[in-house]
Amino acid sequence: MIAKRASSFGRRAADYAEHRPDYPAAAVRWALEPVLAAAPRVLDLAAGTGKLTAVIASLGVEVVAVEPDDAMRAELSARMPEVQALAGTAEDIPLPDGSVDAVLAGQAMHWFDHTRSMPELGRVLRPGGVLAGVWNDDDVSVDWVRNLDRLHTATKIETDNVPNKKGIDLPVELGPFGPLARAEFKHSQRRTAESLVATAETHSLFLTMDEPLRTETLDRMLAFLKSRPETAEGEFDYPLRVEVLRTIRS
């Protein structure tokens, strides 16, 4: 089930690019802080359609993207033709030894095979380089967000045995890395009730869910949003929290 969900995004690449949130520049700047003054070369690993790639590039640093899914990578290249985008995985990165100053992964590190990927990440990073994972998540400290989250969390528990936690972790002991630093940032995405449900549809849970459960769950989410004064009409800010884990290659 995990492998099926990890490989489910490509058939909805355009929707992913349209509906998934970006990342706050402050979070990416913090991830790169140890190397940012040195005009680093940054690898965006499992770059998808380039949500994180674009933010890295906006900081004025060189970025190369590696993405295994052809459709996702094509979407990235169509949107950012100036960025080098290569086919590859976290376990087999198509770059020479010590060729980048930082590796960032947005919304992806929980899919990696860490026993293989952590040594590979250590291979491509220069000593003193940064490895960081960045995750957007619902801000469930907000009451209506927490109740919306419960709708699809309950469905998820019923339909598969993949843990609800995204596996936000960076197992530094499996590679040549120092201790972890951790930071959290607030973020938001401008949405309507309909576009927030469209965002949910790009998540692996819904991409791999059988009908009619998929449609029934999405309909329940839309009905809930239409019942709340915060989200019933027009646009609203959907609250997100962004967690960043960072380590230094020893």
N, C-alpha and C positions, 0 to 999 in steps of 0.2 A: 504493500500500500504506500509506503514512504517513497519508493522509487517511482511509482505511478504518479503520485502527486508532485514530486520534484520535477518531472518531465512534462507536466500538463500545460505549461503556460504558452508554448509556442503557437498553438492553434488560435489563441486569442491575443496575439501580440499587439495588434493595433488598439484593441480595447484596453490592454494593459498600459500602453503608452498614454492613452487618453485619460484614463480614470485613476490610475495609481498616484498617490501623493509623491511629491519630491521630498527633499531633506533640507533642514535648515542649514544655512551656510555656517552658522556658529558651531553646529555639531561637527561638520566636516573640517572646519578650521581647527577645532580642538583635537580631532583625530590626527591631524597632520602637524600639530604644533611643534613637536620635537625636530621636524625636518623642514618646516615651511620657509624658514629664512634662507635656506640653501638652494632655492629654485629646484625643488625635487621633481624627479620623474615618478609618476604615480600609476600603479596598475589598479584599475577597477575590475575586480574579479567577479565572475558571474554577473556581468554588467546588465543583463536583460536588455531593455529598450533604451537604457541610458539615463534613467532617473538620477542616479548618483553621479554618473559621468559628467552630466551637464553642470552640476554644482561644483565638482572638482575643477572643471575647466574654467568656471567663472572666477575662481580664485587666482587665475593667471599662471597656473602650473601646467606642465606637460602631462598628458594622461594618455594611456593606452588601455583599451578595453579588451577583455577576454570573456567570451560567452559561448557555451556549448550548443545552444539551440539556434538553428539557422534562421528561423523566422524572427526570433527576438533580435538576433544580431543584424539582420537586414533592416529591421525597423530602426535600430540605433543608427546604422549607417545612413539611412535615408534622412534622419533628423539631424545628424551631426557628421556630415561627410568629411570634415576636417580631422576627425578622430580615427586613429588606426584601430580597427576592430578585428580581432583574431579569433579563430575557432580554438577552443581548448576548455579544459576543466581545471578545478582546483587540485586535482590529483595528477594532472599532466599539463603543466603550464608551458606554452610555446614561446618561452623567453630564455635567454642565456643566464648562466649563473651570475648573481650579484648585479643584475641589470636595472633594478628599480630601487628607489629610496623609500617607497611606501606601497603597501598593498591594502586597499580598502574593499570591503564587500558589504553591499547594502541588501538587506532582506534576504540573505542567501547562505550565510555561514552554517546555519542549522541543517542545511542539506548536504554538507560536505562529509566525506569519509575522513575523519580527522586523523586516523592512524597513517593514512597516506598523504593527506593534504598538508599537515603541519610541517613535516620534513621538506616537502616540495616548496612551501612558502618560504621556509628558511633558505632554500637553495637560491631562489630568485632575488631575495632581499640582500642588499648590502649590509655589512655590520653597522649597527646603529640605526638601521631602518625601522620603520613603523609598520606594524600589522594592526588593523582595526576592523572590527565589525560594527555595523550601524543597523539598528532596527527601528522602524516605525511601528507603533502599536496604539490601539485604542486607549484613550485616557479614561479608564473605568472609575476614576475618582469622581467623575461627573455622573450624576444619577441616571439621566436618560441614556447615556452611552453605555453604562453598566447594564441597564435593562435590555437594550438592544443587543448587546454582546451575548447575553444569556440565551437569546433566541437561537443563534447559530451554534453556540457552545453546546447546548443541550442536544442539538441535532448531531453535532460532531461526535459527542460521546456515544450516541446511539449507533452511529454508522461505521466507525472504524476505531482502531486501537492506537492511533497515533496520538501521543500526549498533546494536550491542549497548549501547554507551554511551548513556545517556539524553539526551545532548546538554546536560549541565549547564553552562550558560553564560548570560551576561547581556551581550549586545553593546552596551555603553554608548556606543560610538562612533556608533550609529544614532539616538541621541536626545540630549536636553539633560541629560546625566548626568555625574557625576564618576567617579573611580576606584572599582574594586570592593574591597570588604572581604569576607572569607571566614571562616566558622567551621564547625566540625564538632562534633556532639553524639552521644552514645550514647543509644540508645533500645531498647525491646523491646516485644514484643506477646505476651500470654499466649495460647497456642495448644495444640491437640492435633494429632496427625498428620493427622487428617481435616480439621480446620478450617484447617490451614495449606495443604493442597491446595485447599480451598475458596477461600482467599485467592488462590492462584495462578490459579484459574479466572476471577477478576475482572480479570486483566491483559489488555491488548489482544492480546498474543501468542496467548493461548488463546481469547479471544473471536472471533478471526478465523481460527483454525487449522482446517483441514479434518479431518473424520473419515476414517479411524480414528486418524490420528496424534495428534489431541488427546487422546482417551481413553487411548491407549497411553502417551503421555508422562506424563499425570497418574497412571496406574497405576504407572509406574516410580518416580515421585516418592513415592507412598504406600508402595510396597514398600521403598524406601530408608529412609524415616523409621521404618518398622516394624522395620528391621534394626539400627537404632542404639540403644544404651542410653540416650542422652540424650532420645530422642523416641519410643521404642517404646510406652510406656504413659502414659496420663494427660496432664496439662497440663505445659507447659514454657514457658520464656521464649525466644521467637525473637529473636535479636540483630539489631538494626538500627543503621545509622549514618545520621545526618541531616546533610546538607550545606546550608548557607545562604549565598547570595550577596546582598550588599546594596550599593546605591549611593544617592547623594543627587542629587535634581534640582537642577541649578544655576540 
